[in-house]
Amino acid sequence: MKVLSVVGNRPQFIKSGPVSVALREAGIDEVVLHTGQHWDPEMSAVFFDELELPEPAYRLEVKSADPDAMRPGIAAALADERPDWVLVYGDTNSTLAGAQAAAGPAGGVAVAHVEAGLRSGDLSMPEERNRIAVDRVAELLLPPDERSAETLRREGVPGRIEVIGDVMRDALDLLLPAAKRREVPYGKPYAVVTLHREANTTPERLRRLVSELNATGWTFVFPVHPRTRRVLDEHQIRLAPTVQPVGPLGYLDMLALVAGASRVVTDSGGLQKEAYWLGIPCVTLRDTTEWVDTVRVGANALVDPSDPVTLGVTLSNARFPSDAPTLYGDGRASERLARALLLPAA
């Protein structure tokens, strides 16, 4: 059996690590295609080096998040490799492009979707639209939990549903011991903040968010995404001395930073989960989330980024529940994924 794995951004590189190991151990031949959605070395190459990921057989180098620019290169790889499956992760434009190229008339290859069934309910987010579109064409849907599987059943998707857990948990369990050996060069206590979503990096909104961060008086370490950095610089949005900007971090350094934090403030989906697994209270700068269970159990609080006046109070009140349940799997999702690919078609 041969699988073409389509990856294009930082979280997908991380998720693909334990999956590649599981595929190899199951005797499945994997070919990796990097779309080039994240092309900056600090957002791309560092993860392949640090996590010892297999070198992609295909690098499209599109240097764009436009799925239309990615599809021809993916289609060419499909024609060359003729895989049994195309494996896509999450909700990015790389995910959409991979699924569309595979499921289209010229592709004719079965799609397997990791993190299927997640919904935030916010159709203004391109990620939400991507999730829905990919789930409609996937032949194998791999949700992280039963709630997401039930969402897929309600929507009537035609593909086979196999609950496997979250492959990001696999990566965290595998790499946390190495991360904890890394020195974190920041005095405690500190909170971690990340901002990268398109809606939150418009100049007006980013200025408002930074103003509220500055006003909290909290000490923040702020790994700055390249898109966010451009807006900060071009529009002269000033960070308070208590908000310390740093360049994008590799996964191990970021994991060490979050593990040592007192709070996480983010608009990332993956960081909400990582904070939960590490037992760190999280404040999410969005008014919806696909990881709703973290909010329901009280470990994560949403702050409307269009009007973030409650940020300071929410940050101070954030606590991690002492009775927090296990969410999103047990660290063996990659093994289940490989087994699901090997099951005969119904």
Steps between C-alpha positions, in 0.01 A plus 500: 500500500617852418389825666565854376507728805429867427643751748549871475519678835661478842228297682481252213876440509473421871200270461664312215797390712339222706276409207801438276644268765171310532461465124851364466446250784178384334682434173334790317710690246472876558581776253498852649399810304569848643271755338709801602216675687756570775829561326697721743787287640392573859148377420595205282854362469567523874222252571625243250848527649399508866242222484710288262212476254556325168607741229199577279515325165315800355545867589263718303662827612181691419572742786130571519192396693293490181361146447465570128878541484556170683264270314697459172814389685303259718324361193837444330630311804186285503553412136862405569444304822152350453448459877221305666424791737557872530536593866411858598511668840277757664345800333753704302498590133759225450243257644237624258732494199615146576146371540372673187789380286453141620120486487465683169452326165869522415604355835270215583684420825334435836540778758563438871438804722674532837303719749174445314174622652631803688268800482514845654168612351664811350470489121682831468821307574660342192612213723139412579404498134804285420407244767150459365614477137767238573268287715249487215749341259706285740463125473652450846424747779725491807345714776679550833198415716148364501341847506668585168393163360141573596524835317601313186211255538252787538638661186458174311852480357541199271845390620596240762548648850771367734560680832876488562583780747730792423836443332627828650474331840726226366761761403479674837541176695795400283686832520410649839790332686751653256325837517515511880879462484522829312579819683230767491684835515214699650438577864181367654217563527414568137212434263536394138312688229464411131301683232496399137148460360415722207203663675714587803787647301311772320662828615200632692430178687864421573548851639204446733619158611851624570359794694306263724801272545712801595237618747484174696842558655576129461841388377461332161740312275373552146633272220404717204370345178650660184159633391444657842850649498435671167184667630664606827789659312310654210239661726733586788301304757706520818534226758535592866829412672311219675427334162823344376498414128713208379534337161305188406617203705563139411259247646722390789575856608134596471391195698751583774379861504134403535574233763660767719229764454235607750249578223463464124330770291452395139289491187654167396302179499792272577626706791162474674544123506866508601421734789230257612726196486768691693252620764540872417196733511423639154333819376402481133469822302207378294126498558471137389723194511501157342645361826182572695563234764788700645255787560225277638727358770625845600861477381460747213316833482401687184550875462340678204798643307286775349435636851763352735431725799453198727846361426667617821225367728472173308875452522502557875203269558630216281555174687565142393237267649625246750258240362578556132410189296716340234420660165589408143659163540774313676809558285444201269300667224770445235487124549123504458534716190732249335264212583203693360681550168566126475138397557332375181245729342142432604 
